[in-house]
Amino acid sequence: MYPIYYAIIIIVCLIALFGTIKVARDLVKQEKEDDSTTDELTSLKEDRPVRDSSVRLLTMIYTITFIISIILMWIFVF
């Protein structure tokens, strides 16, 4: 039974890792598209939707991973 829990934790952590890599690649792609400083200033001044924030995406990924890991450790201990 315990190998199943280990497998679930590993799978969830790998999903979080791949999600982080995807967000990082999207962020790097956006940075490469914005060449000049004026483009950067205008992009900072624009109101982007909160959904588009990479920090929010990473926070969601790690929150879900943390919650699932805590639940699985709680099952393992008790």
N, C-alpha and C positions, 0 to 999 in steps of 0.2 A: 504494500500500500504506500509506503514512504517513497519509493522510486517514482510513483505517479506524481506526488507533490513536488519532488525535485524537478521532474520534467516540466510541470506546469510553471514553476518559478523560472526555469531557464527559458522557456518559450516566451513568457511575459517580458522578461528582461531583454530578450532578443528583439521582440516587437518594439519595445521602447528604444532600443539602440537604433533600429532601422528607421523609426519615426524621427529620432534626433538627427540622423544623417540626412534624411529627406528635407527636414526644415533647414538644416545648415546649407545644403546644396541650393535650396531656393533662395536663401539669404545671400549666398555668394553670387548667384546668378543675377539678382537684383543689383548688387553692388557693381558688378561688371557692366551692367547696362547704363548705370548712372556714371557718366564719364566726368563731367565738369563739376566744379564747385557750385555753380549756379543751379544745376540740376539737383544737387544734394540739398541746397538751401530751400528750393521750392518744394522738394519732397518732404522735408522736415516741417515746413509751414503748412502743408496740406493736412487736412484732417483725414487720416486713414481710418477705416472701420476697425473696431477693436478685434473683430474676428481675424483680421489679417496679421495681427501681431505675432511675431515668432516667439516672443517670450510667453505669451498666453498659450500657444500650442505646446511648447516644451513643458510648461507648468502642468497642463492637463495630462500629458504623457506620463510625467513622473509621478503625479498624484495618483493616477490610476494604477501604475506599477507599484507604488508604495502601499496602497490600500490592499491590492491583491496579495502582495507579499506578506503583509501583516495578517491577513485572514488565513493564509496558508500556514504561517508559522503558528498561529493560535490553534489551528486544527492539529498541527504536528505536536505541540506541547500538551494539549489537553485531549 
